[in-house]
Amino acid sequence: DEIWNYNFARNIAKGLKPYEDISMVQTPFAAYLAAVFLSVFGDTVIVFRILGAILAVGVFSFTYYVAKQVHQDWLMPFALCSFLALFNMLAWIYNYNNLNLLLVILLMYLQYKKAGGAQGKWYPVIEGLVFGMTPIIKQNTGVFIFGVGVGFCLYAYIKRKNRTEAITQFCSSVCPGILYVSYLFVSGT
């Protein structure tokens, strides 16, 4: 699986197009991100593994923060993240599932920040963009996650809770998909 994902990123870094030059089933945003990393830091499996390690640190860091919000001390969240890291580290790779996992945990992180009183007009935009990126990372899990985001927007709109935020989040969540489909048409793939 690691070599499969690495080759997608490597071929994109070389200028090949998904679906046209590279046989792909999943949507290629994760491969494009990895291709940028490979283009900047070198086209080797070790560099790809470093990207996987960065992704792991992101997942475990946000997991720790979310767990710390649920369980107010540091010991239980630290034990949870240590267990997850030890359990997953040998099999951890950079791939679309782990990238979507990071985005789901990021969404949880944003929800806790917002529930904790963090104010910002950009929260609905960021949440919408994160929800919208998931289908272009991996279509089947991403569509489910995107559907949850749309469900949140519909619920808020119907219950008349922050309608402006719901509309903003929905509009920003469809932007990544529109850009992706536009890219497919423009590139001829």
Contacts in CASP RR format, 6 or more apart in sequence:
PFRMAT RR
TARGET T0000
AUTHOR 0000-0000-0000
METHOD contacts of the structure
MODEL  1
DEIWNYNFARNIAKGLKPYEDISMVQTPFAAYLAAVFLSVFGDTVIVFRI
LGAILAVGVFSFTYYVAKQVHQDWLMPFALCSFLALFNMLAWIYNYNNLN
LLLVILLMYLQYKKAGGAQGKWYPVIEGLVFGMTPIIKQNTGVFIFGVGV
GFCLYAYIKRKNRTEAITQFCSSVCPGILYVSYLFVSGT
1 93 0 8 1.000
1 95 0 8 1.000
2 45 0 8 1.000
2 48 0 8 1.000
2 49 0 8 1.000
2 93 0 8 1.000
2 94 0 8 1.000
2 95 0 8 1.000
3 45 0 8 1.000
5 30 0 8 1.000
5 31 0 8 1.000
5 34 0 8 1.000
5 48 0 8 1.000
5 93 0 8 1.000
5 94 0 8 1.000
5 95 0 8 1.000
5 96 0 8 1.000
6 34 0 8 1.000
6 45 0 8 1.000
6 48 0 8 1.000
8 18 0 8 1.000
8 22 0 8 1.000
8 24 0 8 1.000
8 28 0 8 1.000
8 31 0 8 1.000
8 34 0 8 1.000
9 31 0 8 1.000
9 32 0 8 1.000
9 34 0 8 1.000
9 35 0 8 1.000
9 37 0 8 1.000
9 38 0 8 1.000
9 48 0 8 1.000
10 35 0 8 1.000
10 38 0 8 1.000
10 43 0 8 1.000
11 21 0 8 1.000
11 22 0 8 1.000
12 18 0 8 1.000
12 22 0 8 1.000
12 28 0 8 1.000
12 31 0 8 1.000
12 32 0 8 1.000
12 34 0 8 1.000
12 35 0 8 1.000
13 35 0 8 1.000
13 36 0 8 1.000
13 38 0 8 1.000
13 39 0 8 1.000
13 43 0 8 1.000
15 21 0 8 1.000
16 22 0 8 1.000
17 187 0 8 1.000
17 189 0 8 1.000
18 24 0 8 1.000
18 28 0 8 1.000
18 31 0 8 1.000
18 189 0 8 1.000
19 184 0 8 1.000
19 189 0 8 1.000
20 187 0 8 1.000
20 188 0 8 1.000
20 189 0 8 1.000
24 31 0 8 1.000
26 96 0 8 1.000
26 138 0 8 1.000
26 139 0 8 1.000
27 96 0 8 1.000
27 135 0 8 1.000
27 136 0 8 1.000
27 137 0 8 1.000
27 138 0 8 1.000
27 139 0 8 1.000
27 180 0 8 1.000
28 136 0 8 1.000
29 96 0 8 1.000
29 133 0 8 1.000
29 136 0 8 1.000
29 137 0 8 1.000
29 180 0 8 1.000
30 94 0 8 1.000
30 95 0 8 1.000
30 96 0 8 1.000
30 99 0 8 1.000
30 137 0 8 1.000
30 138 0 8 1.000
31 96 0 8 1.000
33 99 0 8 1.000
34 48 0 8 1.000
34 51 0 8 1.000
34 94 0 8 1.000
37 47 0 8 1.000
37 48 0 8 1.000
37 51 0 8 1.000
38 44 0 8 1.000
38 47 0 8 1.000
38 48 0 8 1.000
41 47 0 8 1.000
41 50 0 8 1.000
48 94 0 8 1.000
49 93 0 8 1.000
49 94 0 8 1.000
51 94 0 8 1.000
52 92 0 8 1.000
52 93 0 8 1.000
52 94 0 8 1.000
52 98 0 8 1.000
53 92 0 8 1.000
55 92 0 8 1.000
55 94 0 8 1.000
55 98 0 8 1.000
55 99 0 8 1.000
55 102 0 8 1.000
56 85 0 8 1.000
56 88 0 8 1.000
56 89 0 8 1.000
56 92 0 8 1.000
56 98 0 8 1.000
58 102 0 8 1.000
59 98 0 8 1.000
59 101 0 8 1.000
59 102 0 8 1.000
59 105 0 8 1.000
60 81 0 8 1.000
60 84 0 8 1.000
60 85 0 8 1.000
62 102 0 8 1.000
62 105 0 8 1.000
62 106 0 8 1.000
62 108 0 8 1.000
62 109 0 8 1.000
63 77 0 8 1.000
63 80 0 8 1.000
63 81 0 8 1.000
63 84 0 8 1.000
63 105 0 8 1.000
64 77 0 8 1.000
64 78 0 8 1.000
64 80 0 8 1.000
64 81 0 8 1.000
65 77 0 8 1.000
65 109 0 8 1.000
65 112 0 8 1.000
66 105 0 8 1.000
66 108 0 8 1.000
66 109 0 8 1.000
66 112 0 8 1.000
67 76 0 8 1.000
67 77 0 8 1.000
67 80 0 8 1.000
67 81 0 8 1.000
68 74 0 8 1.000
68 77 0 8 1.000
69 112 0 8 1.000
70 77 0 8 1.000
71 77 0 8 1.000
92 98 0 8 1.000
96 137 0 8 1.000
96 138 0 8 1.000
97 138 0 8 1.000
97 141 0 8 1.000
99 137 0 8 1.000
99 138 0 8 1.000
100 134 0 8 1.000
100 137 0 8 1.000
100 138 0 8 1.000
100 141 0 8 1.000
100 142 0 8 1.000
100 145 0 8 1.000
103 130 0 8 1.000
103 133 0 8 1.000
103 134 0 8 1.000
103 137 0 8 1.000
103 145 0 8 1.000
104 134 0 8 1.000
104 145 0 8 1.000
106 130 0 8 1.000
107 127 0 8 1.000
107 130 0 8 1.000
107 131 0 8 1.000
110 123 0 8 1.000
110 126 0 8 1.000
110 127 0 8 1.000
110 130 0 8 1.000
113 123 0 8 1.000
114 123 0 8 1.000
123 165 0 8 1.000
124 165 0 8 1.000
124 166 0 8 1.000
124 168 0 8 1.000
124 169 0 8 1.000
124 172 0 8 1.000
125 168 0 8 1.000
125 169 0 8 1.000
125 172 0 8 1.000
126 172 0 8 1.000
127 169 0 8 1.000
127 172 0 8 1.000
127 173 0 8 1.000
128 149 0 8 1.000
128 169 0 8 1.000
128 170 0 8 1.000
128 172 0 8 1.000
128 173 0 8 1.000
129 172 0 8 1.000
129 173 0 8 1.000
129 175 0 8 1.000
129 176 0 8 1.000
131 145 0 8 1.000
131 146 0 8 1.000
131 147 0 8 1.000
131 148 0 8 1.000
131 149 0 8 1.000
131 150 0 8 1.000
131 169 0 8 1.000
131 173 0 8 1.000
132 146 0 8 1.000
132 172 0 8 1.000
132 173 0 8 1.000
132 174 0 8 1.000
132 175 0 8 1.000
132 176 0 8 1.000
132 177 0 8 1.000
133 176 0 8 1.000
134 141 0 8 1.000
134 142 0 8 1.000
134 143 0 8 1.000
134 145 0 8 1.000
134 146 0 8 1.000
135 142 0 8 1.000
135 143 0 8 1.000
135 145 0 8 1.000
135 146 0 8 1.000
135 176 0 8 1.000
135 177 0 8 1.000
136 176 0 8 1.000
136 177 0 8 1.000
136 180 0 8 1.000
146 173 0 8 1.000
149 169 0 8 1.000
149 173 0 8 1.000
150 170 0 8 1.000
150 173 0 8 1.000
152 166 0 8 1.000
152 169 0 8 1.000
153 166 0 8 1.000
153 167 0 8 1.000
153 169 0 8 1.000
153 170 0 8 1.000
153 173 0 8 1.000
154 166 0 8 1.000
155 161 0 8 1.000
156 162 0 8 1.000
156 163 0 8 1.000
156 165 0 8 1.000
156 166 0 8 1.000
157 163 0 8 1.000
157 166 0 8 1.000
157 167 0 8 1.000
END
